[in-house]
Amino acid sequence: MLTVTARDAASNAGTATITVTYTPTDTTVPSISITSPTSGSTYSTSSSSLNLGGAASDNIAVTQVIWVNNRGGSGTATGTTGWSASSIPLQIGANVLTVTARDAASNAGTATLTVTYTPTDTTAPSISIASPTSGSTYSTSSSSLNLGGAASDNVAVTQVTWLTIAEAAARRPAPPVGRLQVSHSRAERT
């Protein structure tokens, strides 16, 4: 409490008082952690969305928790000291998710989780032979043969191999998807 006194020439005094409450500026950054789906720094999933959860604290109070995906999307989490964010959309590949806890003084603390989204691949690759012919049969007198063509997949083609009819028959029960017949007594790989 402060008291202010004024005096005149006759020594009369008048006073006024004021109560002052000093609150220092809040410079403490909130702390925040991600605890679900992992407390680690990386996570892999085959799901196209993710639920996050965690905890935050501050010397006074956490007022808001938000999330941002570096591949697109952002939102406000539910709760503050115990928070959650549901159905965060993911893009194929690495997604850096950053959660930020703020206090009333706009101090901000962050935590990140790198989520790698790899969808389950259920689509078989497509493949075609373009040379020496795109037809289903080819006759040659050469003992070697160069093959050319194209392969594609909705995610990625990781390998292209070929087998002779004899090699394919030895690997059954899986029937070959396509077959190139070579009219020659012996086929050799080149």
ABEGO torsion letter per residue (X at the ends): XBBBBBBBAAGBBBBBBBBBBBBBBBABBBBBBBAOABABABBBBABABBBBBBBBBBAABBABBBBBBAAEEBBBBBEAABBBBBGBBBBBEBBBBBBBBBBAAGBBBBBBBBBBBBBBBABBBBBBBAOABABABBBBABABBBBBEBBBBAABBABBBBBBAAAAAAAOABBBABBBBBBBABBBBX
